[in-house]
Amino acid sequence: MDLRILEKNENSMRFVVTGISTPLANTLRRIILAEVPCMAIDDVIMIENSSVLHDEILALRLGLIPLKTDLDGYNLPEECTCNSELGCNLCRVVLTLDVEAVDETRTVYSEDLVSEDPNIVPVSSKIPIVKLAPGQKVRLEAYAKLGRGVAHAKWQPVSACAYRYVPTVEIDKDVCDNCGDCVDVCPVGVLEKTEDGVKVVNEFECTLCEDCVDACKKNPAAIKVSGNREAFVFYIESTGALPVERIITEALEIYKSKFKEFANQIAVIRNGSEKTD
């Protein structure tokens, strides 16, 4: 297996992995979406709510605010020894909200949430929660816990996680008449028309739509588009809860753990069959 990073910034990464199969690529994608844990508000105790939003809707909006996550500092609730419904200091973080609109309308933002742990805060301070009219007030306690996307989308650490085959675009110079129709129809600028003929200038951006093939008037077409079934372009975009590198690392550790558990179960079944025989 070989990995090459194409582009990377604070919250997203695009990279190429070669030497793996489609099932493995899809397994990694599903683990990232459903198994990598992150923090999200799960329980809300309403003390006072005179806003236009019902308690349930306000709690839902709070739960969907992405929170920066410290995976090393907290336990998953099901793995914590406290066995408490609301958790303990090892498996939950308390955030409070106490906002009142006095003389004029006020929008409550995520920055108004006060966390007991400075490492567990909203990824953005400008996420609107509710708008209060003069005289309205919201007071509550919110309990954030680690969870997995398989239980609820609010625990997904990514806003995008996708892969596609690494594209291969080939142009038959003997057939191509340099009309440029394939260049004009390409939505992502893979091709470029030059004096020496049509050239491939941005192959990795190809989405395998084959519009260029359909646009070619030659029969057979002078351009051929295919995908390498053993090489994949991954694009992962974090919600900001975890760095992209940590998300990938956690996904691989989870995959390793699941594979080890599967192997152990096979060994138990095999040993049991041997004893029966």
PyRosetta script that sets phi, psi and omega in degrees:
from pyrosetta import init, pose_from_sequence

init()
pose = pose_from_sequence("MDLRILEKNENSMRFVVTGISTPLANTLRRIILAEVPCMAIDDVIMIENSSVLHDEILALRLGLIPLKTDLDGYNLPEECTCNSELGCNLCRVVLTLDVEAVDETRTVYSEDLVSEDPNIVPVSSKIPIVKLAPGQKVRLEAYAKLGRGVAHAKWQPVSACAYRYVPTVEIDKDVCDNCGDCVDVCPVGVLEKTEDGVKVVNEFECTLCEDCVDACKKNPAAIKVSGNREAFVFYIESTGALPVERIITEALEIYKSKFKEFANQIAVIRNGSEKTD")
pose.set_psi(1, 142.2)
pose.set_omega(1, 179.1)
pose.set_phi(2, -134.9)
pose.set_psi(2, 141.6)
pose.set_omega(2, -178.8)
pose.set_phi(3, -127.2)
pose.set_psi(3, 135.9)
pose.set_omega(3, 178.3)
pose.set_phi(4, -137.8)
pose.set_psi(4, 124.7)
pose.set_omega(4, -179.3)
pose.set_phi(5, -81.7)
pose.set_psi(5, 126.9)
pose.set_omega(5, 178.1)
pose.set_phi(6, -89.1)
pose.set_psi(6, -44.8)
pose.set_omega(6, 177.5)
pose.set_phi(7, -156.7)
pose.set_psi(7, 151.6)
pose.set_omega(7, -175.9)
pose.set_phi(8, -155.1)
pose.set_psi(8, 137.4)
pose.set_omega(8, 170.6)
pose.set_phi(9, -137.6)
pose.set_psi(9, -163.9)
pose.set_omega(9, -172.3)
pose.set_phi(10, -60.3)
pose.set_psi(10, -39.1)
pose.set_omega(10, -173.4)
pose.set_phi(11, -121.5)
pose.set_psi(11, 5.7)
pose.set_omega(11, -179.6)
pose.set_phi(12, -147.6)
pose.set_psi(12, 158.9)
pose.set_omega(12, 179.3)
pose.set_phi(13, -150.7)
pose.set_psi(13, 141.7)
pose.set_omega(13, 173.9)
pose.set_phi(14, -126.3)
pose.set_psi(14, 125.6)
pose.set_omega(14, -176.4)
pose.set_phi(15, -145.6)
pose.set_psi(15, 161.9)
pose.set_omega(15, -179.5)
pose.set_phi(16, -111.2)
pose.set_psi(16, 130.8)
pose.set_omega(16, 174.5)
pose.set_phi(17, -118.3)
pose.set_psi(17, 126.5)
pose.set_omega(17, 178.1)
pose.set_phi(18, -118.0)
pose.set_psi(18, 153.5)
pose.set_omega(18, 177.2)
pose.set_phi(19, 88.9)
pose.set_psi(19, 16.5)
pose.set_omega(19, 176.1)
pose.set_phi(20, -124.0)
pose.set_psi(20, 165.6)
pose.set_omega(20, -178.5)
pose.set_phi(21, -97.3)
pose.set_psi(21, 166.6)
pose.set_omega(21, 177.6)
pose.set_phi(22, -60.6)
pose.set_psi(22, -44.1)
pose.set_omega(22, 177.9)
pose.set_phi(23, -57.7)
pose.set_psi(23, -39.3)
pose.set_omega(23, 179.2)
pose.set_phi(24, -68.6)
pose.set_psi(24, -41.0)
pose.set_omega(24, 177.9)
pose.set_phi(25, -60.7)
pose.set_psi(25, -42.3)
pose.set_omega(25, 179.8)
pose.set_phi(26, -70.3)
pose.set_psi(26, -32.5)
pose.set_omega(26, 176.8)
pose.set_phi(27, -62.4)
pose.set_psi(27, -44.7)
pose.set_omega(27, 178.9)
pose.set_phi(28, -63.5)
pose.set_psi(28, -40.9)
pose.set_omega(28, 178.6)
pose.set_phi(29, -62.0)
pose.set_psi(29, -44.6)
pose.set_omega(29, -178.0)
pose.set_phi(30, -68.6)
pose.set_psi(30, -35.9)
pose.set_omega(30, 177.5)
pose.set_phi(31, -65.6)
pose.set_psi(31, -41.9)
pose.set_omega(31, 178.9)
pose.set_phi(32, -61.1)
pose.set_psi(32, -42.3)
pose.set_omega(32, -177.9)
pose.set_phi(33, -73.3)
pose.set_psi(33, -37.3)
pose.set_omega(33, -167.7)
pose.set_phi(34, -112.6)
pose.set_psi(34, -19.3)
pose.set_omega(34, -169.9)
pose.set_phi(35, -117.4)
pose.set_psi(35, -27.0)
pose.set_omega(35, -179.4)
pose.set_phi(36, -72.2)
pose.set_psi(36, 120.1)
pose.set_omega(36, -174.2)
pose.set_phi(37, -81.1)
pose.set_psi(37, 154.3)
pose.set_omega(37, 171.9)
pose.set_phi(38, -152.8)
pose.set_psi(38, 170.6)
pose.set_omega(38, -178.0)
pose.set_phi(39, -83.6)
pose.set_psi(39, 142.9)
pose.set_omega(39, 171.7)
pose.set_phi(40, -157.7)
pose.set_psi(40, 152.1)
pose.set_omega(40, 177.4)
pose.set_phi(41, -70.9)
pose.set_psi(41, 127.6)
pose.set_omega(41, -175.3)
pose.set_phi(42, -117.9)
pose.set_psi(42, -38.5)
pose.set_omega(42, 179.4)
pose.set_phi(43, -120.6)
pose.set_psi(43, 138.4)
pose.set_omega(43, 179.7)
pose.set_phi(44, -131.2)
pose.set_psi(44, 127.8)
pose.set_omega(44, 175.0)
pose.set_phi(45, -104.2)
pose.set_psi(45, 111.4)
pose.set_omega(45, -179.7)
pose.set_phi(46, -82.7)
pose.set_psi(46, 121.7)
pose.set_omega(46, 175.8)
pose.set_phi(47, -95.0)
pose.set_psi(47, -42.4)
pose.set_omega(47, 176.8)
pose.set_phi(48, -155.2)
pose.set_psi(48, 133.1)
pose.set_omega(48, 179.1)
pose.set_phi(49, -147.7)
pose.set_psi(49, 100.3)
pose.set_omega(49, 177.1)
pose.set_phi(50, -108.9)
pose.set_psi(50, 16.4)
pose.set_omega(50, 178.4)
pose.set_phi(51, -76.9)
pose.set_psi(51, 176.9)
pose.set_omega(51, -179.1)
pose.set_phi(52, -77.6)
pose.set_psi(52, -12.5)
pose.set_omega(52, -178.9)
pose.set_phi(53, -90.7)
pose.set_psi(53, 136.1)
pose.set_omega(53, 174.0)
pose.set_phi(54, -65.3)
pose.set_psi(54, 159.1)
pose.set_omega(54, -178.7)
pose.set_phi(55, -55.2)
pose.set_psi(55, -43.1)
pose.set_omega(55, -176.6)
pose.set_phi(56, -64.5)
pose.set_psi(56, -40.4)
pose.set_omega(56, -179.4)
pose.set_phi(57, -69.2)
pose.set_psi(57, -39.9)
pose.set_omega(57, 178.2)
pose.set_phi(58, -63.9)
pose.set_psi(58, -41.4)
pose.set_omega(58, 178.3)
pose.set_phi(59, -64.4)
pose.set_psi(59, -38.7)
pose.set_omega(59, 178.3)
pose.set_phi(60, -63.0)
pose.set_psi(60, -43.7)
pose.set_omega(60, -179.9)
pose.set_phi(61, -63.5)
pose.set_psi(61, -38.2)
pose.set_omega(61, 177.8)
pose.set_phi(62, -66.1)
pose.set_psi(62, -39.4)
pose.set_omega(62, -179.2)
pose.set_phi(63, -65.0)
pose.set_psi(63, -27.6)
pose.set_omega(63, -177.2)
pose.set_phi(64, -88.4)
pose.set_psi(64, 2.7)
pose.set_omega(64, 175.6)
pose.set_phi(65, -79.6)
pose.set_psi(65, 117.5)
pose.set_omega(65, 179.3)
pose.set_phi(66, -64.6)
pose.set_psi(66, 136.3)
pose.set_omega(66, 180.0)
pose.set_phi(67, -116.9)
pose.set_psi(67, 138.9)
pose.set_omega(67, 172.6)
pose.set_phi(68, -61.3)
pose.set_psi(68, 139.9)
pose.set_omega(68, -168.8)
pose.set_phi(69, -121.2)
pose.set_psi(69, 138.7)
pose.set_omega(69, 173.8)
pose.set_phi(70, -114.9)
pose.set_psi(70, 94.2)
pose.set_omega(70, -176.7)
pose.set_phi(71, -68.6)
pose.set_psi(71, -26.9)
pose.set_omega(71, -176.6)
pose.set_phi(72, -83.4)
pose.set_psi(72, -17.9)
pose.set_omega(72, -174.8)
pose.set_phi(73, -97.1)
pose.set_psi(73, -9.3)
pose.set_omega(73, -175.0)
pose.set_phi(74, -135.5)
pose.set_psi(74, 152.2)
pose.set_omega(74, 177.1)
pose.set_phi(75, -95.6)
pose.set_psi(75, 152.8)
pose.set_omega(75, 166.6)
pose.set_phi(76, -65.7)
pose.set_psi(76, 139.4)
pose.set_omega(76, -177.2)
pose.set_phi(77, -52.2)
pose.set_psi(77, -39.6)
pose.set_omega(77, -178.2)
pose.set_phi(78, -72.3)
pose.set_psi(78, -14.9)
pose.set_omega(78, 179.7)
pose.set_phi(79, -104.3)
pose.set_psi(79, -2.4)
pose.set_omega(79, -178.2)
pose.set_phi(80, -83.6)
pose.set_psi(80, 146.3)
pose.set_omega(80, -177.2)
pose.set_phi(81, -82.8)
pose.set_psi(81, -5.0)
pose.set_omega(81, -175.8)
pose.set_phi(82, -71.6)
pose.set_psi(82, -30.8)
pose.set_omega(82, -178.6)
pose.set_phi(83, 53.8)
pose.set_psi(83, 33.3)
pose.set_omega(83, -179.5)
pose.set_phi(84, -101.5)
pose.set_psi(84, 144.6)
pose.set_omega(84, -179.1)
pose.set_phi(85, -64.6)
pose.set_psi(85, -40.0)
pose.set_omega(85, -179.7)
pose.set_phi(86, -95.5)
pose.set_psi(86, -1.3)
pose.set_omega(86, 175.5)
pose.set_phi(87, 84.5)
pose.set_psi(87, -178.1)
pose.set_omega(87, 178.8)
pose.set_phi(88, -132.4)
pose.set_psi(88, -174.0)
pose.set_omega(88, -177.9)
pose.set_phi(89, -65.2)
pose.set_psi(89, -14.0)
pose.set_omega(89, -179.8)
pose.set_phi(90, -91.3)
pose.set_psi(90, -13.2)
pose.set_omega(90, -176.4)
pose.set_phi(91, -136.0)
pose.set_psi(91, 5.2)
pose.set_omega(91, 177.0)
pose.set_phi(92, -152.1)
pose.set_psi(92, 158.6)
pose.set_omega(92, 178.1)
pose.set_phi(93, -126.7)
pose.set_psi(93, 136.2)
pose.set_omega(93, 179.8)
pose.set_phi(94, -97.7)
pose.set_psi(94, 128.8)
pose.set_omega(94, 173.8)
pose.set_phi(95, -119.7)
pose.set_psi(95, 137.2)
pose.set_omega(95, -179.1)
pose.set_phi(96, -115.2)
pose.set_psi(96, 150.7)
pose.set_omega(96, 177.4)
pose.set_phi(97, -135.0)
pose.set_psi(97, 122.2)
pose.set_omega(97, -179.2)
pose.set_phi(98, -141.5)
pose.set_psi(98, 93.0)
pose.set_omega(98, -174.0)
pose.set_phi(99, -132.9)
pose.set_psi(99, 139.1)
pose.set_omega(99, 178.6)
pose.set_phi(100, -137.3)
pose.set_psi(100, 136.2)
pose.set_omega(100, 173.5)
pose.set_phi(101, -91.6)
pose.set_psi(101, 116.1)
pose.set_omega(101, -173.5)
pose.set_phi(102, -90.5)
pose.set_psi(102, -70.1)
pose.set_omega(102, -173.7)
pose.set_phi(103, -105.7)
pose.set_psi(103, -17.1)
pose.set_omega(103, -177.1)
pose.set_phi(104, -146.5)
pose.set_psi(104, 164.5)
pose.set_omega(104, -179.9)
pose.set_phi(105, -60.9)
pose.set_psi(105, 139.9)
pose.set_omega(105, -178.3)
pose.set_phi(106, -136.9)
pose.set_psi(106, 135.5)
pose.set_omega(106, 174.4)
pose.set_phi(107, -93.4)
pose.set_psi(107, 129.0)
pose.set_omega(107, 177.4)
pose.set_phi(108, -89.2)
pose.set_psi(108, 125.1)
pose.set_omega(108, -179.0)
pose.set_phi(109, -111.1)
pose.set_psi(109, 169.1)
pose.set_omega(109, -179.8)
pose.set_phi(110, -62.5)
pose.set_psi(110, -23.9)
pose.set_omega(110, 177.8)
pose.set_phi(111, -67.2)
pose.set_psi(111, -16.2)
pose.set_omega(111, 178.6)
pose.set_phi(112, -78.8)
pose.set_psi(112, -12.6)
pose.set_omega(112, 175.0)
pose.set_phi(113, -74.6)
pose.set_psi(113, 126.4)
pose.set_omega(113, -179.2)
pose.set_phi(114, -106.6)
pose.set_psi(114, 117.8)
pose.set_omega(114, -176.9)
pose.set_phi(115, -98.7)
pose.set_psi(115, 144.5)
pose.set_omega(115, 175.8)
pose.set_phi(116, -75.4)
pose.set_psi(116, -15.4)
pose.set_omega(116, 177.6)
pose.set_phi(117, -119.9)
pose.set_psi(117, 115.4)
pose.set_omega(117, -178.0)
pose.set_phi(118, -64.0)
pose.set_psi(118, -13.5)
pose.set_omega(118, 178.1)
pose.set_phi(119, -86.6)
pose.set_psi(119, -14.8)
pose.set_omega(119, 179.6)
pose.set_phi(120, -113.0)
pose.set_psi(120, 90.0)
pose.set_omega(120, -177.7)
pose.set_phi(121, -138.0)
pose.set_psi(121, 162.4)
pose.set_omega(121, 176.0)
pose.set_phi(122, -57.4)
pose.set_psi(122, 143.1)
pose.set_omega(122, -178.4)
pose.set_phi(123, -68.5)
pose.set_psi(123, -22.4)
pose.set_omega(123, 176.6)
pose.set_phi(124, -133.7)
pose.set_psi(124, 141.6)
pose.set_omega(124, -179.2)
pose.set_phi(125, -86.2)
pose.set_psi(125, -7.8)
pose.set_omega(125, -172.1)
pose.set_phi(126, -114.6)
pose.set_psi(126, 32.7)
pose.set_omega(126, 174.9)
pose.set_phi(127, -87.3)
pose.set_psi(127, 116.4)
pose.set_omega(127, -178.2)
pose.set_phi(128, -70.4)
pose.set_psi(128, 137.4)
pose.set_omega(128, -179.9)
pose.set_phi(129, -107.2)
pose.set_psi(129, -52.9)
pose.set_omega(129, -179.3)
pose.set_phi(130, -160.5)
pose.set_psi(130, 154.0)
pose.set_omega(130, 176.6)
pose.set_phi(131, -107.2)
pose.set_psi(131, 129.1)
pose.set_omega(131, -177.8)
pose.set_phi(132, -106.6)
pose.set_psi(132, 134.6)
pose.set_omega(132, 172.9)
pose.set_phi(133, -84.8)
pose.set_psi(133, 161.6)
pose.set_omega(133, 179.3)
pose.set_phi(134, -52.4)
pose.set_psi(134, 129.6)
pose.set_omega(134, 179.6)
pose.set_phi(135, 94.9)
pose.set_psi(135, -13.4)
pose.set_omega(135, 180.0)
pose.set_phi(136, -86.4)
pose.set_psi(136, 153.2)
pose.set_omega(136, -173.9)
pose.set_phi(137, -148.9)
pose.set_psi(137, 148.3)
pose.set_omega(137, 174.8)
pose.set_phi(138, -132.0)
pose.set_psi(138, 124.2)
pose.set_omega(138, 173.8)
pose.set_phi(139, -131.7)
pose.set_psi(139, 128.0)
pose.set_omega(139, -178.1)
pose.set_phi(140, -159.7)
pose.set_psi(140, 164.9)
pose.set_omega(140, 170.3)
pose.set_phi(141, -120.0)
pose.set_psi(141, 130.2)
pose.set_omega(141, -179.3)
pose.set_phi(142, -117.3)
pose.set_psi(142, 136.6)
pose.set_omega(142, -178.4)
pose.set_phi(143, -111.8)
pose.set_psi(143, 115.6)
pose.set_omega(143, 179.4)
pose.set_phi(144, -96.4)
pose.set_psi(144, 138.1)
pose.set_omega(144, -179.1)
pose.set_phi(145, -137.5)
pose.set_psi(145, 160.5)
pose.set_omega(145, 171.5)
pose.set_phi(146, -74.2)
pose.set_psi(146, 143.5)
pose.set_omega(146, 177.4)
pose.set_phi(147, -158.3)
pose.set_psi(147, 176.4)
pose.set_omega(147, -178.5)
pose.set_phi(148, -120.5)
pose.set_psi(148, 151.4)
pose.set_omega(148, -178.2)
pose.set_phi(149, -61.9)
pose.set_psi(149, -22.6)
pose.set_omega(149, 178.6)
pose.set_phi(150, -63.2)
pose.set_psi(150, -25.4)
pose.set_omega(150, 179.1)
pose.set_phi(151, -88.8)
pose.set_psi(151, -37.8)
pose.set_omega(151, -179.4)
pose.set_phi(152, -163.3)
pose.set_psi(152, 145.3)
pose.set_omega(152, -177.5)
pose.set_phi(153, -63.5)
pose.set_psi(153, -21.7)
pose.set_omega(153, -179.6)
pose.set_phi(154, -66.3)
pose.set_psi(154, -17.7)
pose.set_omega(154, 178.5)
pose.set_phi(155, -98.0)
pose.set_psi(155, 15.2)
pose.set_omega(155, 174.1)
pose.set_phi(156, -84.0)
pose.set_psi(156, 125.5)
pose.set_omega(156, -177.8)
pose.set_phi(157, -79.9)
pose.set_psi(157, -3.8)
pose.set_omega(157, -177.8)
pose.set_phi(158, -123.4)
pose.set_psi(158, 148.2)
pose.set_omega(158, 172.5)
pose.set_phi(159, -97.0)
pose.set_psi(159, -15.2)
pose.set_omega(159, 175.5)
pose.set_phi(160, -152.6)
pose.set_psi(160, 136.9)
pose.set_omega(160, 175.8)
pose.set_phi(161, -152.2)
pose.set_psi(161, 107.2)
pose.set_omega(161, -174.5)
pose.set_phi(162, -145.5)
pose.set_psi(162, 159.7)
pose.set_omega(162, 175.1)
pose.set_phi(163, -143.0)
pose.set_psi(163, 159.9)
pose.set_omega(163, 175.6)
pose.set_phi(164, -151.7)
pose.set_psi(164, 162.6)
pose.set_omega(164, 177.8)
pose.set_phi(165, -63.7)
pose.set_psi(165, 146.1)
pose.set_omega(165, 171.4)
pose.set_phi(166, -66.8)
pose.set_psi(166, 123.0)
pose.set_omega(166, -174.5)
pose.set_phi(167, -79.8)
pose.set_psi(167, 152.2)
pose.set_omega(167, 172.5)
pose.set_phi(168, -129.0)
pose.set_psi(168, 121.6)
pose.set_omega(168, -178.6)
pose.set_phi(169, -117.1)
pose.set_psi(169, 121.2)
pose.set_omega(169, -178.1)
pose.set_phi(170, -122.3)
pose.set_psi(170, 137.7)
pose.set_omega(170, 179.8)
pose.set_phi(171, -120.7)
pose.set_psi(171, 126.0)
pose.set_omega(171, 178.1)
pose.set_phi(172, -84.7)
pose.set_psi(172, 104.2)
pose.set_omega(172, -175.9)
pose.set_phi(173, -64.0)
pose.set_psi(173, -26.6)
pose.set_omega(173, -178.7)
pose.set_phi(174, -74.4)
pose.set_psi(174, -23.7)
pose.set_omega(174, -178.3)
pose.set_phi(175, -99.4)
pose.set_psi(175, -36.2)
pose.set_omega(175, -175.7)
pose.set_phi(176, -64.8)
pose.set_psi(176, 132.1)
pose.set_omega(176, 178.6)
pose.set_phi(177, -104.9)
pose.set_psi(177, 11.2)
pose.set_omega(177, 175.8)
pose.set_phi(178, 60.8)
pose.set_psi(178, 37.4)
pose.set_omega(178, 179.5)
pose.set_phi(179, -72.1)
pose.set_psi(179, -28.8)
pose.set_omega(179, 176.2)
pose.set_phi(180, 88.8)
pose.set_psi(180, 3.4)
pose.set_omega(180, -179.6)
pose.set_phi(181, -63.4)
pose.set_psi(181, -37.9)
pose.set_omega(181, 179.9)
pose.set_phi(182, -67.3)
pose.set_psi(182, -32.6)
pose.set_omega(182, 178.9)
pose.set_phi(183, -67.9)
pose.set_psi(183, -42.9)
pose.set_omega(183, -176.9)
pose.set_phi(184, -68.4)
pose.set_psi(184, -33.0)
pose.set_omega(184, -174.3)
pose.set_phi(185, -85.3)
pose.set_psi(185, -18.2)
pose.set_omega(185, -177.4)
pose.set_phi(186, -67.1)
pose.set_psi(186, 121.6)
pose.set_omega(186, -175.3)
pose.set_phi(187, -78.3)
pose.set_psi(187, -13.6)
pose.set_omega(187, -175.0)
pose.set_phi(188, -121.5)
pose.set_psi(188, 11.8)
pose.set_omega(188, 173.4)
pose.set_phi(189, 68.1)
pose.set_psi(189, 41.8)
pose.set_omega(189, 179.2)
pose.set_phi(190, -74.8)
pose.set_psi(190, -32.3)
pose.set_omega(190, -173.2)
pose.set_phi(191, -110.4)
pose.set_psi(191, 157.2)
pose.set_omega(191, 177.9)
pose.set_phi(192, -142.7)
pose.set_psi(192, 135.2)
pose.set_omega(192, 179.1)
pose.set_phi(193, -90.4)
pose.set_psi(193, 124.4)
pose.set_omega(193, 178.4)
pose.set_phi(194, -126.5)
pose.set_psi(194, 175.7)
pose.set_omega(194, 178.5)
pose.set_phi(195, -65.4)
pose.set_psi(195, -26.9)
pose.set_omega(195, -179.0)
pose.set_phi(196, -89.9)
pose.set_psi(196, 3.6)
pose.set_omega(196, 179.9)
pose.set_phi(197, 117.7)
pose.set_psi(197, 178.3)
pose.set_omega(197, 179.6)
pose.set_phi(198, -73.9)
pose.set_psi(198, 132.5)
pose.set_omega(198, -179.0)
pose.set_phi(199, -123.1)
pose.set_psi(199, 151.6)
pose.set_omega(199, 175.0)
pose.set_phi(200, -88.7)
pose.set_psi(200, 116.9)
pose.set_omega(200, -175.1)
pose.set_phi(201, -116.1)
pose.set_psi(201, -15.1)
pose.set_omega(201, -175.8)
pose.set_phi(202, -146.6)
pose.set_psi(202, 61.5)
pose.set_omega(202, -169.6)
pose.set_phi(203, -61.2)
pose.set_psi(203, -39.4)
pose.set_omega(203, -175.8)
pose.set_phi(204, -65.7)
pose.set_psi(204, -19.1)
pose.set_omega(204, 179.6)
pose.set_phi(205, -82.1)
pose.set_psi(205, -9.2)
pose.set_omega(205, -178.8)
pose.set_phi(206, -61.7)
pose.set_psi(206, 132.4)
pose.set_omega(206, -179.8)
pose.set_phi(207, -100.5)
pose.set_psi(207, 7.0)
pose.set_omega(207, 179.0)
pose.set_phi(208, 63.1)
pose.set_psi(208, 29.5)
pose.set_omega(208, -179.6)
pose.set_phi(209, -75.3)
pose.set_psi(209, -24.3)
pose.set_omega(209, 178.5)
pose.set_phi(210, 65.2)
pose.set_psi(210, 23.1)
pose.set_omega(210, 173.6)
pose.set_phi(211, -62.9)
pose.set_psi(211, -34.7)
pose.set_omega(211, -179.8)
pose.set_phi(212, -65.8)
pose.set_psi(212, -36.7)
pose.set_omega(212, 178.5)
pose.set_phi(213, -65.8)
pose.set_psi(213, -43.0)
pose.set_omega(213, -179.9)
pose.set_phi(214, -66.6)
pose.set_psi(214, -30.9)
pose.set_omega(214, -177.3)
pose.set_phi(215, -76.8)
pose.set_psi(215, -21.5)
pose.set_omega(215, -177.8)
pose.set_phi(216, -69.5)
pose.set_psi(216, 130.4)
pose.set_omega(216, -177.2)
pose.set_phi(217, -85.1)
pose.set_psi(217, -8.9)
pose.set_omega(217, -179.8)
pose.set_phi(218, -77.2)
pose.set_psi(218, 152.9)
pose.set_omega(218, 178.2)
pose.set_phi(219, -135.3)
pose.set_psi(219, 106.9)
pose.set_omega(219, 2.5)
pose.set_phi(220, -72.8)
pose.set_psi(220, 163.6)
pose.set_omega(220, -176.4)
pose.set_phi(221, -63.4)
pose.set_psi(221, 146.4)
pose.set_omega(221, -179.6)
pose.set_phi(222, -77.8)
pose.set_psi(222, -8.5)
pose.set_omega(222, -178.1)
pose.set_phi(223, -121.9)
pose.set_psi(223, 140.3)
pose.set_omega(223, -179.1)
pose.set_phi(224, -128.2)
pose.set_psi(224, 131.3)
pose.set_omega(224, -179.8)
pose.set_phi(225, -122.3)
pose.set_psi(225, 130.2)
pose.set_omega(225, 179.2)
pose.set_phi(226, -146.8)
pose.set_psi(226, 168.2)
pose.set_omega(226, 180.0)
pose.set_phi(227, -120.4)
pose.set_psi(227, 140.4)
pose.set_omega(227, 177.6)
pose.set_phi(228, -82.0)
pose.set_psi(228, 114.9)
pose.set_omega(228, -174.3)
pose.set_phi(229, -78.9)
pose.set_psi(229, 3.0)
pose.set_omega(229, 175.6)
pose.set_phi(230, -121.3)
pose.set_psi(230, 14.9)
pose.set_omega(230, 178.1)
pose.set_phi(231, -142.5)
pose.set_psi(231, 135.9)
pose.set_omega(231, -172.4)
pose.set_phi(232, -135.1)
pose.set_psi(232, 142.1)
pose.set_omega(232, 171.9)
pose.set_phi(233, -98.5)
pose.set_psi(233, 116.7)
pose.set_omega(233, 177.9)
pose.set_phi(234, -99.5)
pose.set_psi(234, 141.4)
pose.set_omega(234, 171.4)
pose.set_phi(235, -128.4)
pose.set_psi(235, 121.0)
pose.set_omega(235, -179.2)
pose.set_phi(236, -126.0)
pose.set_psi(236, 127.5)
pose.set_omega(236, 178.6)
pose.set_phi(237, -122.7)
pose.set_psi(237, 117.8)
pose.set_omega(237, -179.0)
pose.set_phi(238, -79.2)
pose.set_psi(238, 150.3)
pose.set_omega(238, 173.0)
pose.set_phi(239, -74.2)
pose.set_psi(239, -9.6)
pose.set_omega(239, -174.7)
pose.set_phi(240, 104.1)
pose.set_psi(240, -8.6)
pose.set_omega(240, 179.4)
pose.set_phi(241, -65.9)
pose.set_psi(241, -39.5)
pose.set_omega(241, -179.6)
pose.set_phi(242, -137.9)
pose.set_psi(242, 149.9)
pose.set_omega(242, 172.5)
pose.set_phi(243, -63.3)
pose.set_psi(243, 150.6)
pose.set_omega(243, -177.6)
pose.set_phi(244, -59.8)
pose.set_psi(244, -40.3)
pose.set_omega(244, -179.7)
pose.set_phi(245, -61.0)
pose.set_psi(245, -39.5)
pose.set_omega(245, -179.3)
pose.set_phi(246, -68.4)
pose.set_psi(246, -36.4)
pose.set_omega(246, 178.3)
pose.set_phi(247, -61.2)
pose.set_psi(247, -46.4)
pose.set_omega(247, -179.5)
pose.set_phi(248, -65.5)
pose.set_psi(248, -42.9)
pose.set_omega(248, 179.7)
pose.set_phi(249, -61.5)
pose.set_psi(249, -44.7)
pose.set_omega(249, 179.0)
pose.set_phi(250, -63.4)
pose.set_psi(250, -40.0)
pose.set_omega(250, 179.4)
pose.set_phi(251, -62.4)
pose.set_psi(251, -41.4)
pose.set_omega(251, 179.2)
pose.set_phi(252, -67.7)
pose.set_psi(252, -37.7)
pose.set_omega(252, 177.6)
pose.set_phi(253, -65.5)
pose.set_psi(253, -39.3)
pose.set_omega(253, 177.9)
pose.set_phi(254, -65.7)
pose.set_psi(254, -42.4)
pose.set_omega(254, 177.6)
pose.set_phi(255, -61.0)
pose.set_psi(255, -43.3)
pose.set_omega(255, 178.9)
pose.set_phi(256, -60.9)
pose.set_psi(256, -42.4)
pose.set_omega(256, -179.7)
pose.set_phi(257, -65.5)
pose.set_psi(257, -43.0)
pose.set_omega(257, 179.9)
pose.set_phi(258, -65.3)
pose.set_psi(258, -39.8)
pose.set_omega(258, 179.7)
pose.set_phi(259, -65.3)
pose.set_psi(259, -40.4)
pose.set_omega(259, 179.0)
pose.set_phi(260, -64.7)
pose.set_psi(260, -41.7)
pose.set_omega(260, 178.5)
pose.set_phi(261, -64.0)
pose.set_psi(261, -41.4)
pose.set_omega(261, 178.3)
pose.set_phi(262, -61.6)
pose.set_psi(262, -44.0)
pose.set_omega(262, 179.6)
pose.set_phi(263, -63.0)
pose.set_psi(263, -38.8)
pose.set_omega(263, 178.5)
pose.set_phi(264, -65.0)
pose.set_psi(264, -39.7)
pose.set_omega(264, 179.0)
pose.set_phi(265, -65.5)
pose.set_psi(265, -39.7)
pose.set_omega(265, 176.9)
pose.set_phi(266, -61.8)
pose.set_psi(266, -41.6)
pose.set_omega(266, 179.9)
pose.set_phi(267, -63.8)
pose.set_psi(267, -40.6)
pose.set_omega(267, 179.1)
pose.set_phi(268, -63.2)
pose.set_psi(268, -44.1)
pose.set_omega(268, 179.6)
pose.set_phi(269, -63.9)
pose.set_psi(269, -43.0)
pose.set_omega(269, -179.2)
pose.set_phi(270, -65.0)
pose.set_psi(270, -44.2)
pose.set_omega(270, 179.4)
pose.set_phi(271, -65.1)
pose.set_psi(271, -37.0)
pose.set_omega(271, 178.3)
pose.set_phi(272, -64.6)
pose.set_psi(272, -40.6)
pose.set_omega(272, 179.0)
pose.set_phi(273, -66.0)
pose.set_psi(273, -38.7)
pose.set_omega(273, 179.7)
pose.set_phi(274, -64.2)
pose.set_psi(274, -39.8)
pose.set_omega(274, 178.3)
pose.set_phi(275, -67.3)
pose.set_psi(275, -36.7)
pose.set_omega(275, 179.4)
pose.set_phi(276, -64.6)
pose.set_psi(276, -42.4)
pose.set_omega(276, 179.6)
pose.set_phi(277, -64.9)
pose.dump_pdb("model.pdb")
